[in-house]
Amino acid sequence: MNNPKLKYLTASLLIAMSMSTSSVIAEPKLEVSGTVEIEISSGEDHTAQVKGSDIALATVEIGFDAKINNDVSAHILVLHEGDASGLPVIDEGTISINGESAFLNAGRMYVPFGNFESNMISDPLTLELGETQETAVQVGFSSGGFQASLYAFNGDADQVTTNIPADNDVIDDFGVSIAYSMSSGSLNLDLGLDFINNMAETDTLQGALLAAPEVTEHTAGTALHAIISVGAFKFIAEHVTASDDFTTTDLQFNGAKASPSASNIEIAYITAMGGRDVIVAIAQQSTADVDVAIGLPETRSMLSVSTTVAGDVALAVEFSKSSDYAIADGGTGESGSTVTAQLAVEF
């Protein structure tokens, strides 16, 4: 790391962890888990240009979690998505060291920029815009319901200036995540604020950069979420946004400066029917300043119903109606609707 402050912070946390962790060695344990999801869908996309129906093997995940001793663990997640013929990939691979209040995670991970919780089958637009997968180092601490962490990585959207090429070997991307959670009776509260110094590193925006993968300057991003559960009701609100306009040489919206953002608001109700929990949820999602070439709608309204049908077998049905950006903003001005059913098993 070329950042002295980051090196000092990392060293201090490691020292604190070594002082607080237990020296008792436990017998190593390995747990294997997995997910299989089958989806049947029919409808048209938000531009009303693509219509069709399909049966897809949407997701296959196999996770390996090894507890090396009381303080050290390793995690590997193998992922296959869609009916593509490509081989499964190592989606996550991390080593974690946990003390009484401090922790360190290192490896390939989704950095803590955004929460993305949802009751829907489809990923929320906040995830579509903000999800960021990198090989990173994360250090942090927790106390009571409060948790804070700092992470750093060497990303792909490298900064360049006139006549000075990008340096692909510099750790100059970083972020901060702060969260608070509490429970009292039937009330559960989860609040979070995340920051990343270079939002061009999100998986979606990397491919949309005008001079991909390079940028002329770093544009920061912010993500906020609030999840509130009271009795049978659950409320989710999340907003992911660039903290400033991207320069027009890096990213544009309809030929002008862009400050891309996405929001998700959901309300879910849990009730018992036939001895099983049934979740009924509605959502309203939106984006702003997102170039139509990225392929995200401007708005999306959603309704889902989900339950378990046998043991760990889950069944969900989702209806979504999405609208494209207006013609004046480079879109089609059209809208489309899709119905999706999902059968999923976790083990």
Phi, psi and omega in degrees: 000135179268357182266107183301320181298319180294320179295317180295319180296316179299315181297318180297318180293322179296320177296316179297321180293320180293331179281334187259342183282156181277147179267000181289127180264124179263162176292127180304141180230144179236127176244136179245131179225165181197166178218137173231127181233127175248132183233137174243125184224154178207137179150206181221154182283179187291346178267357183059023180261331184243117178241152177164181177219158185200156168241121189228144166279092191289318185211137166227120179235138171230121181249139177238120180239115182250124175264104186287312173207194185298338188241344187240135177218160177229148183223132175228132177235120177261131188229138169229125181239139177073179181270017179298150183276357181295158180288154173302154182241158171281100184282323178221145174203105188225154169245132181238137174238122185238127172258195180294325181224345181249156180210159176222132173237135180219138178135195179280123187206169167266111185295152185285068173240095185101151180258311171067021176292142182201153174263001184271163173287313181287147174296141177292156180297335176297320177291317181303326181271321194256346184300134186225111179254125182211166168267112193221169170241128180237130176234145181192184178213159178222148179209117184062234178265005184260137177217138177221145179211159177231136179226158180213150179201164176260099186276187182260336181275078186278144182277134177232153173233172185304125177065009177239113183290160177292145176257107185281357186246029182246130175276090183236013176250135183207167178202168180228138178231130179232131182219152177220133178225149178205157177226140177208107184064236180271002182265129173232133185231134177223116180240144180209147175225124181237149180223139172227137187282346184217090184290346176295350179277353177297150186302325182282313185288334178306315183281351183260355182296140184294329177242042185309139003265018188264156175228155178275338175203156178281133175243119186287162177226155181227141176229133178232142176215153174219127178235119185235125176243128177226110182059237182273358183254146177223132181240129179237129174224131180213143178220126178241130186206152168290139183283347180206175176286139167290151173291153182291347175277345180259312185206138181229158170231114181055040176082002181236181179302148182234139172231076189297144179208162176212147181226153175217128174233125181228147171230127181236148177233130181252125179224162180259131177220123180063030180081007179234149176285135176239130180250121176249125185223146172236151182216148172232121184236156181203160172230165176213143178057032178256116182305137184296339178295338178290330174094015179262144178286165176280321178222155177210127175251138188220149174222134179221150174228128182220152179198178173256142182251338178190112178058241182265017178268123182249143177235132180221146175231134184228136171245131178225142174234120185241145180238137180279168174295157180294160179301324180295339179259013177094359180267194180261342185073009183263176177216161180212158181234148181220140172246130182229134172244139183229132172246125186225145177231133174241141179216000000 
